[in-house]
Amino acid sequence: MFEYSFMQNAFVAGTIVSIVAGVIGTFVVARNYAFLTHSLSEIGFAGAAFGLWIGWPALLGMMLTTVVSSVAIGALESTYTKRDNVTSAISALAIGLGILFLALGHTSSSAATGILFGSVLGISHRDLYLLLILAAVVLVTLLFNYRTLRQLSFDEQGMFMQTQRQQGVRYVFLVMIALSVSISSQLVGSLLIFVLVTLPAASAKYYATTTVQLMGMAIIFALFGTWVGLSIAYLTELPTSFFIAIIEVLIYLGSVWQFKRKA
């Protein structure tokens, strides 16, 4: 299996994506941003379709739209409008625009399938370098803002009382989620991004008690699902994203069952 360069690239890309998804997912779950992540995946679909329509790489279009949309949602969230209502409206518009851009660009069915479900087995060395750069940006930004992000996610009220940086940190966090969504799309596609960003962290919370433990467990669960999913996909020649989704769901259900059994 590893004698093929495309499988080597797939495992390296899967490892990068899993680490980023596990780390960011910890804060996404703590902030109850699972619905936002799901919506950004739909917005990313529109961005990828837009990028292909005008001749850009799909990842670039996805990054542009998810970052802009996440900042817009954050700005509207600070008003009297409820976040979920704003997110739903933008998400619905994005799905419609994505379908329009695919039609206008006469995008092939294989390209559309790649946007929706990922094309990890087709990742090139150039794609790997881009993924590595984006992952480094996200992780370094998190490292420099770790303490404030942890407060924002686990003790927002206390943070607000101590500092006025809350709004700025929230925007940084939203941009990091947007970039993580774009990165994860290379592995599981725009429709299943939330599987990697939310489920490993949601499973980890049943075993871990500290933020570092949560991130570690989330990364382990994400890596396990990705590596096993890639291996089974290679052996069966079926879609990788399907197996990753099934494995992560089973891990989550097993975690819930284990927690309830001990309660």
DOPA-103982 format. One record per residue (C-alpha): residue in one letter; x, y, z. Coordinates in Angstrom, 3 decimals, padded with zeros to 6 digits. Layout:
res / c1 / c2 / c3
A / X / Y / Z
...
***
This chain:
res / c1 / c2 / c3
M / 000.000 / 000.000 / 000.000
F / 002.721 / 002.475 / 000.935
E / 004.741 / 001.743 / -002.186
Y / 002.353 / 004.035 / -004.064
S / 003.058 / 007.749 / -003.854
F / -000.637 / 008.657 / -003.876
M / -001.178 / 006.600 / -000.709
Q / 001.839 / 008.211 / 000.940
N / 000.434 / 011.637 / 000.126
A / -003.004 / 010.585 / 001.359
F / -001.695 / 009.439 / 004.744
V / 000.440 / 012.558 / 005.208
A / -002.511 / 014.791 / 004.267
G / -004.837 / 012.782 / 006.508
T / -002.439 / 013.173 / 009.421
I / -002.189 / 016.942 / 008.928
V / -005.956 / 017.332 / 008.648
S / -006.630 / 015.121 / 011.678
I / -004.266 / 017.083 / 013.918
V / -005.803 / 020.413 / 012.946
A / -009.360 / 019.079 / 013.211
G / -008.685 / 017.536 / 016.620
V / -007.190 / 020.716 / 018.054
I / -009.754 / 023.156 / 016.666
G / -012.605 / 020.733 / 017.290
T / -011.913 / 020.877 / 021.022
F / -012.803 / 024.565 / 021.090
V / -015.631 / 024.156 / 018.559
V / -017.377 / 021.609 / 020.792
A / -016.746 / 023.666 / 023.933
R / -018.270 / 026.751 / 022.267
N / -021.229 / 024.775 / 020.890
Y / -020.225 / 025.785 / 017.370
A / -021.034 / 022.408 / 015.781
F / -023.891 / 023.909 / 013.771
L / -021.649 / 026.745 / 012.602
T / -019.060 / 024.224 / 011.421
H / -021.702 / 022.296 / 009.499
S / -022.918 / 025.523 / 007.897
L / -019.383 / 026.602 / 006.972
S / -018.979 / 023.302 / 005.146
E / -021.989 / 024.206 / 002.988
I / -020.618 / 027.710 / 002.492
G / -017.302 / 026.141 / 001.525
F / -019.086 / 024.144 / -001.158
A / -020.252 / 027.418 / -002.734
G / -016.732 / 028.862 / -002.484
A / -015.141 / 025.827 / -004.111
A / -017.700 / 025.903 / -006.930
F / -017.064 / 029.639 / -007.374
G / -013.314 / 029.035 / -007.526
L / -013.673 / 026.397 / -010.241
W / -016.022 / 028.686 / -012.179
I / -013.491 / 031.529 / -012.393
G / -010.475 / 029.262 / -012.793
W / -009.139 / 029.307 / -009.220
P / -008.176 / 026.241 / -007.198
A / -011.239 / 024.983 / -005.320
L / -009.397 / 025.293 / -001.978
L / -008.699 / 028.986 / -002.531
G / -012.348 / 029.717 / -003.281
M / -013.403 / 027.731 / -000.231
M / -010.975 / 029.615 / 002.028
L / -012.189 / 032.986 / 000.771
T / -015.886 / 032.318 / 001.290
T / -015.581 / 030.537 / 004.642
V / -013.378 / 033.257 / 006.135
V / -015.631 / 036.078 / 004.912
S / -018.773 / 034.246 / 006.029
S / -017.411 / 033.389 / 009.473
V / -016.461 / 037.022 / 010.093
A / -019.889 / 038.164 / 008.857
I / -021.614 / 035.688 / 011.167
G / -019.482 / 036.901 / 014.059
A / -020.380 / 040.524 / 013.334
L / -024.101 / 039.776 / 013.132
E / -023.869 / 037.598 / 016.234
S / -022.931 / 040.648 / 018.281
T / -026.242 / 042.282 / 017.416
Y / -029.693 / 041.230 / 018.616
T / -029.921 / 038.606 / 015.876
K / -029.527 / 035.029 / 017.055
R / -026.454 / 033.264 / 015.678
D / -028.271 / 030.139 / 014.465
N / -030.784 / 032.198 / 012.470
V / -028.020 / 034.193 / 010.786
T / -025.998 / 031.057 / 010.089
S / -029.006 / 029.266 / 008.580
A / -029.758 / 032.177 / 006.258
I / -026.176 / 032.453 / 004.995
S / -025.912 / 028.672 / 004.646
A / -029.097 / 028.456 / 002.562
L / -027.853 / 031.220 / 000.272
A / -024.490 / 029.472 / -000.094
I / -026.029 / 026.171 / -001.177
G / -028.043 / 027.928 / -003.860
L / -024.991 / 029.853 / -005.083
G / -022.906 / 026.670 / -005.129
I / -025.400 / 024.947 / -007.418
L / -025.498 / 028.046 / -009.635
F / -021.691 / 028.253 / -009.940
L / -021.450 / 024.549 / -010.797
A / -024.001 / 025.056 / -013.567
L / -022.403 / 028.245 / -014.896
G / -018.959 / 026.714 / -014.929
H / -020.148 / 023.484 / -016.558
T / -018.190 / 021.681 / -013.863
S / -017.642 / 017.982 / -014.509
S / -019.304 / 015.431 / -012.276
S / -015.924 / 014.215 / -010.994
A / -014.933 / 017.731 / -009.912
A / -018.288 / 018.243 / -008.204
T / -017.935 / 014.898 / -006.426
G / -014.454 / 015.910 / -005.273
I / -015.838 / 019.102 / -003.742
L / -018.670 / 017.317 / -001.959
F / -016.914 / 014.164 / -000.779
G / -013.197 / 014.906 / -000.951
S / -010.449 / 013.522 / -003.176
V / -007.707 / 012.584 / -000.735
L / -006.292 / 009.869 / -003.006
G / -005.656 / 012.525 / -005.650
I / -003.656 / 014.890 / -003.443
S / -000.385 / 016.009 / -005.046
H / 002.881 / 017.149 / -003.470
R / 001.865 / 020.755 / -004.160
D / -001.406 / 020.190 / -002.312
L / 000.546 / 018.773 / 000.625
Y / 002.732 / 021.861 / 000.874
L / -000.344 / 024.094 / 000.834
L / -002.036 / 021.987 / 003.509
L / 001.086 / 022.112 / 005.651
I / 001.297 / 025.911 / 005.382
L / -002.387 / 026.365 / 006.264
A / -002.110 / 023.918 / 009.162
A / 000.959 / 025.743 / 010.478
V / -000.889 / 029.078 / 010.320
V / -003.833 / 027.672 / 012.270
L / -001.735 / 025.915 / 014.910
V / 000.690 / 028.805 / 015.444
T / -002.220 / 031.239 / 015.776
L / -003.827 / 028.929 / 018.325
L / -000.556 / 028.644 / 020.235
F / -000.209 / 032.417 / 020.551
N / -003.855 / 032.794 / 021.565
Y / -004.235 / 029.565 / 023.542
R / -004.933 / 031.083 / 026.941
T / -007.519 / 033.558 / 025.703
L / -009.152 / 030.987 / 023.415
R / -009.425 / 028.579 / 026.320
Q / -011.126 / 031.253 / 028.384
L / -013.411 / 032.168 / 025.500
S / -014.452 / 028.536 / 025.091
F / -014.671 / 027.372 / 028.697
D / -015.111 / 030.574 / 030.746
E / -016.357 / 033.334 / 028.440
Q / -018.060 / 035.292 / 031.216
G / -014.925 / 035.352 / 033.311
M / -012.871 / 036.469 / 030.341
F / -015.285 / 039.302 / 029.607
M / -014.897 / 040.561 / 033.156
Q / -011.095 / 040.483 / 032.960
T / -010.416 / 041.904 / 029.512
Q / -012.007 / 043.697 / 026.585
R / -010.251 / 041.464 / 024.022
Q / -013.230 / 039.104 / 023.868
Q / -014.597 / 040.351 / 020.557
G / -011.210 / 040.313 / 018.827
V / -010.427 / 036.808 / 020.040
R / -013.847 / 035.612 / 018.852
Y / -013.068 / 036.831 / 015.328
V / -009.667 / 035.124 / 015.410
F / -011.370 / 031.917 / 016.503
L / -013.976 / 032.139 / 013.729
V / -011.262 / 032.625 / 011.098
M / -009.396 / 029.618 / 012.505
I / -012.564 / 027.522 / 012.222
A / -012.985 / 028.670 / 008.614
L / -009.417 / 027.693 / 007.710
S / -009.804 / 024.349 / 009.500
V / -012.978 / 023.660 / 007.517
S / -011.115 / 024.407 / 004.285
I / -008.239 / 022.137 / 005.286
S / -010.531 / 019.282 / 006.327
S / -012.450 / 019.459 / 003.058
Q / -009.442 / 017.992 / 001.256
L / -009.945 / 014.764 / 003.171
V / -013.684 / 014.250 / 003.599
G / -015.263 / 016.844 / 001.289
S / -017.475 / 019.800 / 002.087
L / -020.485 / 017.690 / 003.092
L / -018.684 / 015.689 / 005.798
I / -016.282 / 018.258 / 007.264
F / -018.142 / 018.394 / 010.572
V / -017.443 / 014.663 / 011.026
L / -013.736 / 015.314 / 011.630
V / -014.017 / 018.724 / 013.262
T / -016.709 / 017.881 / 015.819
L / -017.075 / 014.128 / 016.419
P / -013.531 / 013.313 / 017.662
A / -013.676 / 016.197 / 020.153
A / -017.233 / 015.290 / 021.165
S / -016.035 / 011.734 / 021.854
A / -012.966 / 012.937 / 023.753
K / -014.990 / 014.895 / 026.308
Y / -016.224 / 011.586 / 027.788
Y / -012.665 / 010.563 / 028.681
A / -010.666 / 013.759 / 029.305
T / -010.856 / 016.317 / 032.104
T / -008.409 / 019.021 / 030.963
T / -008.125 / 021.021 / 027.750
V / -004.811 / 019.420 / 026.808
Q / -006.253 / 015.954 / 027.390
L / -009.282 / 016.853 / 025.289
M / -007.078 / 017.943 / 022.386
G / -004.882 / 014.853 / 022.698
M / -007.811 / 012.441 / 022.721
A / -009.532 / 014.292 / 019.862
I / -006.367 / 014.046 / 017.748
I / -006.053 / 010.320 / 018.527
F / -009.670 / 009.625 / 017.557
A / -009.331 / 011.704 / 014.368
L / -006.078 / 009.970 / 013.396
F / -007.521 / 006.523 / 014.076
G / -010.585 / 007.175 / 011.929
T / -008.509 / 008.665 / 009.140
W / -005.798 / 006.000 / 009.017
V / -008.191 / 003.076 / 009.278
G / -010.579 / 004.701 / 006.807
L / -007.796 / 005.210 / 004.259
S / -006.631 / 001.620 / 004.661
I / -010.106 / 000.151 / 004.195
A / -010.771 / 002.442 / 001.231
Y / -007.582 / 001.231 / -000.436
L / -008.548 / -002.416 / 000.067
T / -012.182 / -002.032 / -001.009
E / -011.838 / 000.776 / -003.596
L / -014.788 / 002.543 / -001.971
P / -014.953 / 006.235 / -000.923
T / -012.593 / 007.174 / 001.910
S / -014.976 / 009.708 / 003.415
F / -017.621 / 007.010 / 003.948
F / -015.337 / 004.885 / 006.109
I / -013.987 / 007.849 / 008.057
A / -017.535 / 008.984 / 008.822
I / -018.646 / 005.511 / 009.923
I / -015.608 / 005.025 / 012.176
E / -015.968 / 008.427 / 013.861
V / -019.685 / 007.859 / 014.446
L / -018.981 / 004.448 / 015.981
I / -016.311 / 005.954 / 018.248
Y / -018.754 / 008.620 / 019.380
L / -021.581 / 006.140 / 020.025
G / -019.167 / 003.893 / 021.897
S / -018.015 / 006.827 / 024.026
V / -021.591 / 007.754 / 024.909
W / -022.416 / 004.133 / 025.761
Q / -019.297 / 003.818 / 027.922
F / -020.152 / 007.027 / 029.773
K / -023.738 / 005.979 / 030.440
R / -022.688 / 002.521 / 031.545
K / -020.375 / 003.988 / 034.176
A / -022.859 / 006.645 / 035.311
***
